[in-house]
């Protein structure tokens, strides 16, 4: 079969079956969180452990973020196919085990096992696209892959709700098995690469220190201010251990012949800003709107969950469309300038969200979501495609994995910051309540949104006070999101305008694909 020349990992020209396999594989992780979120009440009813259920999401995010950079390096050493297949198999094994869970603790452990496989899928899938497709094509294909998340955001809750109500929540995990099996068959049969085999010295210590250090950072960000105060002994201890592990990781990488995450990733301004900082801003956008836009729609505007889904859907539909069409811009004006336009649009959208009121019409909220999706698509895809285009095959996995890692860190940081903003706002609002209302207000923040609606124990005045508090909380989160998007605009603005492999060491290789003039 004819192959594409110029890459160490040479790929077949018949790329459509491979893309189908990538879409099916990515669908596993894209559907996972949205399906599980809908089935949480049924899971808690069956397994108990209400206080533990947030760990169903935290453990998955924690483990996935910790292993993503490791998989990026392994894909550069051993090839994309074996790492992607191994990650898919691990994810499916975790799904099967989750389906037979006998307790909440067991389910949490198996969700962590799923996260180990999900880390490979999240990073290697986009690396393969960088190998298979030219600079002109990658924007369109990245948009197709992004549309998988859009579809998951729409059908995931429906699937989860259906199984939870009419069958069993266990089927939300079993459903992964036939989809994953189909993806594996396609990848095994259609995906071929020729990797030059060399003797490698695997950096096991570096991998362990990186996973441990980043895992502790994300654990501290996710649970700080929730399970323990920020300045408490557990919080300080976790961040101290994380700092020690990461310092040891840096020393290990300086002296190892084949470091797990080469330090040139951090020394090079272009790579560092576009992969870590740019990815982190995208993560902030995702977590901020995914978490608090439905709360605003349901608890402030009083819409149904279905309508809230459509409001959120405006963003998740516009995002992949803008991503897919971004290649028309970056081929004319360059990667940085396209991303700069996208970053500016995200600022406009975030300001629109910050200006929302309890009386804002639904169509305007949808417009704000659509504008945010356009901006995020135009910002995220050119940065990823651009950075993939200025490194060779043997470094593409590292920089792609670093971009995904930055996005995960942005989500973890955003969850901590936005959660603190919302909780602090509500605590202060409850504390300022008139004495006549104070006794009726929820005793805990967890019960705040459950005390709204027809079944509420509160009278009309208390409900109105609580509803306004939730509006203030979401508004302040959106203001925080606006600040985050401004920082993202500044990051993109100071990114070098010309994307070329300046600053890479000689051993980093040569670019694997040509870059248009001026890019």
FIVEX-469496 format. One record per residue (C-alpha): x, y, z; residue in three letters. Coordinates in Angstrom, 2 decimals, decimal comma, padded with zeros to 5 digits. Layout:
// FIVEX-469496
x  y  z  type
X  Y  Z  ALA
...
END
This chain:
// FIVEX-469496
x  y  z  type
000,00  000,00  000,00  UNK
001,20  003,48  -000,78  UNK
002,44  005,44  002,19  UNK
002,95  009,08  003,04  UNK
006,64  009,86  002,86  UNK
008,56  012,15  005,15  UNK
007,51  010,76  008,52  UNK
009,22  008,25  010,75  UNK
005,81  006,67  011,39  UNK
004,59  006,30  007,80  UNK
000,84  005,99  007,38  UNK
-001,42  004,46  004,69  UNK
-003,08  006,84  002,28  UNK
-006,47  005,17  002,86  UNK
-007,20  007,25  005,93  UNK
-010,99  007,08  006,15  UNK
-011,20  003,74  008,05  UNK
-008,54  004,98  010,48  UNK
-010,52  008,17  011,08  UNK
-013,63  006,09  011,76  UNK
-011,65  004,11  014,33  UNK
-010,41  007,32  015,95  UNK
-013,96  008,71  016,14  UNK
-015,25  005,51  017,76  UNK
-012,37  005,48  020,22  UNK
-012,81  009,13  021,15  UNK
-016,55  008,57  021,57  UNK
-015,76  006,28  024,51  UNK
-014,26  009,08  026,58  UNK
-016,56  011,81  025,23  UNK
-019,72  009,96  026,26  UNK
-018,34  008,74  029,56  UNK
-018,77  011,77  031,80  UNK
-022,11  012,95  030,38  UNK
-023,65  009,49  030,64  UNK
-022,40  008,90  034,18  UNK
-023,56  012,33  035,40  UNK
-027,19  011,55  034,49  UNK
-027,11  008,16  036,21  UNK
-025,62  009,37  039,51  UNK
-028,95  009,34  041,44  UNK
-029,57  005,72  040,43  UNK
-025,99  004,74  041,30  UNK
-026,22  006,36  044,74  UNK
-029,59  004,71  045,38  UNK
-028,15  001,29  044,54  UNK
-024,67  001,51  046,08  UNK
-025,19  004,22  048,75  UNK
-022,18  006,44  049,45  UNK
-023,74  009,83  048,63  UNK
-020,80  011,67  050,19  UNK
-018,39  009,79  047,89  UNK
-020,09  010,16  044,51  UNK
-018,16  013,33  043,43  UNK
-015,10  011,07  043,32  UNK
-016,66  009,25  040,36  UNK
-015,64  012,31  038,34  UNK
-012,64  013,55  040,34  UNK
-010,75  010,25  040,21  UNK
-011,21  009,96  036,46  UNK
-009,97  013,53  035,85  UNK
-007,13  013,06  038,33  UNK
-005,74  009,86  036,83  UNK
-006,30  010,91  033,22  UNK
-004,43  014,18  033,64  UNK
-001,56  012,47  035,43  UNK
-000,92  009,91  032,66  UNK
-001,55  012,01  029,52  UNK
002,04  013,36  029,25  UNK
003,41  009,85  029,79  UNK
001,36  008,42  026,94  UNK
002,54  011,23  024,68  UNK
006,15  010,20  025,20  UNK
005,41  006,47  024,89  UNK
003,65  007,12  021,57  UNK
006,80  008,86  020,32  UNK
008,96  005,91  021,36  UNK
006,87  002,87  020,44  UNK
004,43  004,28  017,88  UNK
000,86  005,49  018,08  UNK
-000,95  002,25  017,31  UNK
000,19  000,04  020,22  UNK
-000,30  002,83  022,77  UNK
-003,77  003,73  021,47  UNK
-004,84  000,08  021,40  UNK
-003,45  -000,54  024,88  UNK
-005,26  002,52  026,24  UNK
-008,55  001,43  024,64  UNK
-008,23  -002,08  026,09  UNK
-007,54  -000,65  029,57  UNK
-010,54  001,67  029,26  UNK
-012,80  -001,22  028,24  UNK
-011,53  -003,39  031,08  UNK
-012,26  -000,56  033,50  UNK
-015,76  -000,22  032,01  UNK
-016,48  -003,92  032,46  UNK
-015,27  -003,81  036,07  UNK
-017,29  -000,66  036,77  UNK
-020,40  -002,44  035,54  UNK
-020,03  -005,18  038,18  UNK
-019,15  -002,80  041,05  UNK
-020,51  -003,93  044,42  UNK
-019,89  -000,69  046,32  UNK
-019,24  002,98  045,73  UNK
-015,58  002,54  046,70  UNK
-015,18  -000,26  044,14  UNK
-016,82  001,86  041,44  UNK
-014,49  004,77  042,23  UNK
-011,44  002,49  041,94  UNK
-012,62  001,14  038,59  UNK
-013,34  004,67  037,36  UNK
-009,70  005,44  038,12  UNK
-008,73  002,40  036,06  UNK
-010,84  003,80  033,20  UNK
-008,92  007,06  033,53  UNK
-005,63  005,25  032,90  UNK
-006,95  004,16  029,51  UNK
-008,75  007,44  028,84  UNK
-005,46  009,32  029,09  UNK
-004,08  007,41  026,11  UNK
-007,21  007,97  024,05  UNK
-007,31  011,72  024,75  UNK
-003,72  012,39  023,74  UNK
-002,81  009,80  021,10  UNK
-005,99  010,26  019,02  UNK
-005,08  013,87  018,19  UNK
-001,45  012,90  017,64  UNK
-002,51  010,41  014,97  UNK
-004,46  013,15  013,19  UNK
-001,26  015,20  013,14  UNK
000,52  012,27  011,48  UNK
-002,14  011,40  008,92  UNK
-003,28  014,80  007,70  UNK
-001,54  017,81  006,23  UNK
-001,59  021,27  007,78  UNK
-004,37  022,31  005,39  UNK
-006,52  019,31  006,39  UNK
-005,97  019,12  010,14  UNK
-008,29  021,96  011,09  UNK
-011,20  020,27  009,33  UNK
-010,45  016,86  010,81  UNK
-009,90  018,27  014,32  UNK
-013,34  019,83  013,93  UNK
-014,84  016,45  013,11  UNK
-013,27  014,96  016,20  UNK
-014,48  017,90  018,28  UNK
-018,00  017,22  017,01  UNK
-017,83  013,91  018,85  UNK
-017,89  015,91  022,10  UNK
-020,82  017,96  020,81  UNK
-022,83  014,84  020,02  UNK
-021,87  013,33  023,37  UNK
-023,09  016,45  025,16  UNK
-026,52  016,03  023,54  UNK
-027,12  012,27  023,55  UNK
-025,06  011,34  026,62  UNK
-027,62  012,53  029,18  UNK
-030,41  010,85  027,21  UNK
-028,58  007,51  027,19  UNK
-027,70  007,76  030,87  UNK
-031,24  008,71  031,83  UNK
-032,75  005,91  029,74  UNK
-030,62  003,17  031,28  UNK
-031,00  004,56  034,80  UNK
-034,79  004,68  034,53  UNK
-035,70  001,71  032,34  UNK
-032,86  -000,77  032,75  UNK
-029,85  -000,48  035,06  UNK
-027,13  002,11  035,51  UNK
-024,63  -000,73  034,97  UNK
-025,46  -000,71  031,26  UNK
-023,93  002,76  030,86  UNK
-020,57  001,03  031,35  UNK
-021,40  -002,12  029,41  UNK
-022,38  000,06  026,44  UNK
-018,71  000,95  026,03  UNK
-017,79  -002,65  025,24  UNK
-019,35  -003,06  021,75  UNK
-018,33  000,48  020,73  UNK
-014,79  -000,11  021,93  UNK
-014,63  -003,54  020,30  UNK
-015,63  -002,00  016,96  UNK
-012,97  000,70  017,37  UNK
-010,30  -001,91  018,13  UNK
-011,20  -004,01  015,08  UNK
-010,97  -000,96  012,80  UNK
-007,67  000,21  014,28  UNK
-006,06  -003,24  014,16  UNK
-007,11  -003,87  010,56  UNK
-006,80  -000,40  008,99  UNK
-004,13  001,47  010,97  UNK
-000,59  000,65  009,85  UNK
002,62  002,45  010,74  UNK
006,29  001,68  010,30  UNK
008,34  002,82  013,26  UNK
012,10  002,67  013,26  UNK
013,05  000,45  016,19  UNK
015,82  001,60  018,48  UNK
017,07  000,54  021,86  UNK
015,22  002,71  024,37  UNK
015,87  003,37  028,02  UNK
012,42  003,95  029,50  UNK
012,28  006,68  032,13  UNK
010,23  004,79  034,71  UNK
011,24  007,02  037,62  UNK
010,39  010,16  035,65  UNK
006,99  008,74  034,72  UNK
006,23  007,88  038,36  UNK
007,33  011,29  039,64  UNK
005,39  013,13  036,92  UNK
002,20  011,13  037,52  UNK
002,51  011,48  041,28  UNK
003,33  015,18  041,27  UNK
000,64  016,25  038,80  UNK
-001,87  013,92  040,41  UNK
-001,28  015,53  043,80  UNK
-001,59  019,04  042,31  UNK
-004,94  018,20  040,74  UNK
-006,12  016,43  043,91  UNK
-005,29  019,55  045,93  UNK
-007,08  021,80  043,43  UNK
-010,18  019,62  043,24  UNK
-010,63  018,97  046,95  UNK
-009,15  022,13  048,49  UNK
-011,93  024,30  049,88  UNK
-014,35  021,38  049,53  UNK
-013,25  018,45  051,68  UNK
-010,78  020,54  053,67  UNK
-009,93  024,27  054,01  UNK
-007,28  025,68  051,69  UNK
-004,86  026,49  054,51  UNK
-005,46  023,25  056,45  UNK
-002,80  020,62  057,11  UNK
-004,11  018,22  054,39  UNK
-004,09  020,96  051,75  UNK
-000,63  022,28  052,64  UNK
000,73  018,73  052,91  UNK
-000,60  017,68  049,50  UNK
000,84  020,71  047,72  UNK
004,16  020,30  049,54  UNK
004,40  016,66  048,43  UNK
003,44  017,70  044,89  UNK
006,17  020,34  044,80  UNK
008,76  017,85  046,09  UNK
007,76  015,24  043,50  UNK
007,90  017,75  040,65  UNK
011,29  019,06  041,74  UNK
012,62  015,51  041,80  UNK
011,02  015,01  038,38  UNK
012,95  017,99  036,96  UNK
016,23  016,61  038,33  UNK
015,43  013,19  036,88  UNK
014,68  014,64  033,45  UNK
017,91  016,65  033,44  UNK
020,06  013,55  033,81  UNK
018,07  010,88  031,93  UNK
019,06  009,99  028,38  UNK
015,43  009,72  027,21  UNK
013,37  011,91  029,57  UNK
009,66  011,22  029,90  UNK
008,85  014,90  029,29  UNK
011,83  016,66  027,71  UNK
012,58  019,99  029,35  UNK
012,76  021,74  025,98  UNK
008,96  021,68  026,10  UNK
009,13  024,20  028,94  UNK
012,14  026,19  027,70  UNK
010,69  026,89  024,25  UNK
008,32  029,88  024,43  UNK
006,24  028,84  021,44  UNK
005,63  025,31  022,66  UNK
005,10  026,26  026,28  UNK
002,60  029,05  025,59  UNK
000,60  027,27  022,93  UNK
000,49  023,84  024,56  UNK
000,26  024,48  028,28  UNK
-001,06  028,02  028,69  UNK
-003,37  027,96  025,66  UNK
-004,72  024,54  026,58  UNK
-005,34  025,67  030,17  UNK
-007,53  028,57  029,01  UNK
-009,60  026,18  026,89  UNK
-009,97  023,97  029,97  UNK
-011,22  026,96  031,98  UNK
-013,89  027,65  029,36  UNK
-015,01  024,03  029,30  UNK
-015,34  023,59  033,07  UNK
-016,84  027,03  033,68  UNK
-019,72  026,67  031,22  UNK
-020,23  022,92  031,60  UNK
-020,68  023,31  035,35  UNK
-022,47  026,63  035,79  UNK
-024,39  027,37  032,58  UNK
-026,99  024,63  033,32  UNK
-027,26  025,95  036,91  UNK
-027,98  029,44  035,61  UNK
-030,55  028,15  033,09  UNK
-032,45  025,87  035,49  UNK
-032,14  027,59  038,87  UNK
-032,07  031,25  037,82  UNK
-034,12  031,36  034,62  UNK
-036,38  028,52  035,73  UNK
-036,09  026,48  032,53  UNK
-036,27  022,71  032,34  UNK
-033,19  020,50  032,15  UNK
-034,02  019,79  028,50  UNK
-034,03  023,50  027,62  UNK
-030,80  023,94  029,56  UNK
-029,30  021,21  027,40  UNK
-030,24  023,11  024,26  UNK
-028,67  026,29  025,66  UNK
-025,43  024,47  026,37  UNK
-025,75  022,76  023,00  UNK
-025,37  026,12  021,23  UNK
-021,75  026,17  022,37  UNK
-020,94  022,52  021,75  UNK
-022,35  022,73  018,21  UNK
-020,64  026,02  017,28  UNK
-017,26  024,85  018,64  UNK
-016,59  022,00  016,16  UNK
-018,00  024,00  013,25  UNK
-015,57  026,84  013,94  UNK
-012,78  024,35  014,55  UNK
-013,42  022,63  011,23  UNK
-013,43  025,91  009,32  UNK
-010,41  027,40  011,10  UNK
-008,11  026,03  008,40  UNK
-009,56  028,58  005,96  UNK
-008,19  031,31  008,21  UNK
-004,88  029,92  009,44  UNK
-003,79  029,03  005,91  UNK
-004,23  032,72  004,99  UNK
-003,22  034,69  008,07  UNK
-001,32  032,17  010,17  UNK
-001,84  030,11  013,30  UNK
-001,22  032,82  015,89  UNK
-003,42  035,45  014,27  UNK
-006,30  033,00  013,81  UNK
-006,02  031,97  017,46  UNK
-005,88  035,66  018,42  UNK
-009,19  036,29  016,66  UNK
-010,68  033,29  018,46  UNK
-009,36  034,46  021,83  UNK
-010,87  037,92  021,27  UNK
-014,23  036,33  020,47  UNK
-014,11  034,28  023,70  UNK
-013,62  037,54  025,63  UNK
-016,71  039,01  023,96  UNK
-018,72  035,88  024,78  UNK
-017,53  035,83  028,39  UNK
-018,53  039,48  028,82  UNK
-021,98  038,60  027,45  UNK
-022,26  035,84  030,08  UNK
-021,12  038,24  032,83  UNK
-023,89  040,68  031,81  UNK
-026,69  038,10  032,04  UNK
-029,54  038,85  034,45  UNK
-032,45  036,80  035,85  UNK
-034,61  038,35  033,11  UNK
-032,32  037,67  030,14  UNK
-034,25  036,00  027,26  UNK
-033,22  032,45  026,40  UNK
-032,26  033,32  022,85  UNK
-029,61  035,76  024,09  UNK
-028,10  033,09  026,36  UNK
-027,95  030,76  023,35  UNK
-026,25  033,49  021,33  UNK
-023,62  033,91  024,05  UNK
-023,01  030,16  024,05  UNK
-022,70  030,06  020,28  UNK
-020,26  032,99  020,25  UNK
-018,16  031,25  022,92  UNK
-018,11  028,06  020,83  UNK
-016,94  029,97  017,76  UNK
-014,18  031,69  019,69  UNK
-012,98  028,53  021,43  UNK
-012,92  026,59  018,16  UNK
-010,91  029,29  016,40  UNK
-008,47  029,53  019,30  UNK
-007,85  025,90  020,26  UNK
-007,46  024,17  016,89  UNK
-004,91  026,53  015,24  UNK
-002,70  026,37  018,34  UNK
-002,71  022,56  018,34  UNK
-002,28  022,22  014,58  UNK
000,43  024,86  014,55  UNK
002,52  023,26  017,26  UNK
002,16  019,81  015,67  UNK
003,45  021,28  012,43  UNK
006,79  022,51  013,73  UNK
008,01  019,31  015,37  UNK
008,92  015,97  013,89  UNK
007,13  012,64  014,24  UNK
009,20  011,70  017,28  UNK
008,15  014,83  019,20  UNK
004,54  015,20  018,07  UNK
003,20  012,91  020,77  UNK
004,93  014,93  023,49  UNK
003,61  018,32  022,36  UNK
000,10  016,97  021,71  UNK
000,05  015,27  025,09  UNK
001,26  018,49  026,72  UNK
-001,60  020,39  025,10  UNK
-004,15  017,88  026,43  UNK
-002,42  017,99  029,83  UNK
-002,69  021,79  029,88  UNK
-006,39  021,50  029,10  UNK
-006,91  019,04  031,97  UNK
-004,98  021,28  034,36  UNK
-007,13  024,21  033,25  UNK
-010,26  022,24  034,05  UNK
-008,94  021,25  037,48  UNK
-007,84  024,80  038,25  UNK
-011,15  026,16  036,96  UNK
-013,15  023,71  039,07  UNK
-011,28  024,90  042,16  UNK
-011,46  028,63  041,38  UNK
-015,05  028,70  040,15  UNK
-016,20  026,43  042,98  UNK
-014,61  028,76  045,53  UNK
-016,22  031,80  043,87  UNK
-019,69  030,24  043,85  UNK
-019,49  028,81  047,37  UNK
-018,13  032,04  048,87  UNK
-020,83  034,08  047,17  UNK
-023,59  031,84  048,53  UNK
-022,14  031,73  052,05  UNK
-021,98  035,51  052,17  UNK
-025,48  035,82  050,73  UNK
-026,94  033,39  053,25  UNK
-025,15  035,22  056,05  UNK
-026,65  038,55  054,96  UNK
-030,21  037,19  054,86  UNK
-032,90  038,89  056,97  UNK
-033,56  037,07  060,22  UNK
-037,03  036,01  059,11  UNK
-035,58  034,19  056,09  UNK
-032,36  032,87  057,60  UNK
-034,02  029,95  059,40  UNK
-035,61  028,74  056,15  UNK
-032,50  028,82  054,00  UNK
-030,62  025,57  053,32  UNK
-028,32  024,39  056,07  UNK
-025,69  023,40  053,49  UNK
-024,66  024,60  050,05  UNK
-025,26  021,12  048,64  UNK
-029,01  021,57  049,19  UNK
-029,21  025,06  047,67  UNK
-030,64  024,17  044,27  UNK
-032,82  021,33  045,61  UNK
-034,86  023,86  047,63  UNK
-036,21  025,52  044,48  UNK
-039,31  024,57  042,53  UNK
-042,78  023,23  043,28  UNK
-041,67  020,69  045,85  UNK
-039,71  023,18  047,91  UNK
-040,26  023,57  051,65  UNK
-039,52  027,30  051,35  UNK
-042,09  030,04  051,03  UNK
-042,05  032,39  048,03  UNK
-039,89  035,03  049,70  UNK
-037,22  032,51  050,78  UNK
-037,21  030,91  047,32  UNK
-036,77  034,30  045,68  UNK
-033,89  035,13  048,03  UNK
-032,22  031,77  047,36  UNK
-032,72  032,11  043,61  UNK
-031,09  035,54  043,61  UNK
-028,16  034,10  045,56  UNK
-027,69  031,45  042,88  UNK
-027,81  034,19  040,25  UNK
-025,09  036,12  042,07  UNK
-022,98  032,96  042,35  UNK
-023,22  032,14  038,63  UNK
-022,71  035,78  037,64  UNK
-019,52  035,94  039,67  UNK
-018,33  032,70  038,07  UNK
-018,96  034,21  034,64  UNK
-017,00  037,31  035,67  UNK
-014,16  035,00  036,67  UNK
-014,47  033,28  033,30  UNK
-014,21  036,67  031,58  UNK
-010,98  037,36  033,44  UNK
-009,68  033,95  032,36  UNK
-010,45  034,63  028,71  UNK
-008,66  038,00  028,92  UNK
-005,60  036,16  030,24  UNK
-005,97  033,73  027,33  UNK
-006,03  036,65  024,90  UNK
-002,80  037,98  026,42  UNK
-001,16  034,54  026,22  UNK
-001,99  034,24  022,52  UNK
-000,96  037,85  021,87  UNK
002,57  037,27  023,19  UNK
002,92  033,98  021,33  UNK
005,48  034,25  018,50  UNK
003,70  035,12  015,28  UNK
005,84  032,83  013,14  UNK
005,59  029,14  014,00  UNK
008,97  027,57  013,31  UNK
011,12  025,07  015,26  UNK
013,23  027,74  016,94  UNK
014,83  026,68  020,20  UNK
014,44  022,92  019,78  UNK
017,58  020,93  020,55  UNK
019,27  019,01  017,77  UNK
018,01  015,71  019,12  UNK
014,42  016,92  018,88  UNK
014,37  016,10  015,18  UNK
013,14  018,00  012,20  UNK
009,64  019,06  011,31  UNK
007,53  016,32  009,83  UNK
005,38  018,51  007,62  UNK
005,79  021,74  005,75  UNK
004,38  024,96  007,18  UNK
002,87  027,63  004,92  UNK
004,92  030,78  004,48  UNK
004,36  033,25  007,27  UNK
003,12  030,62  009,66  UNK
END
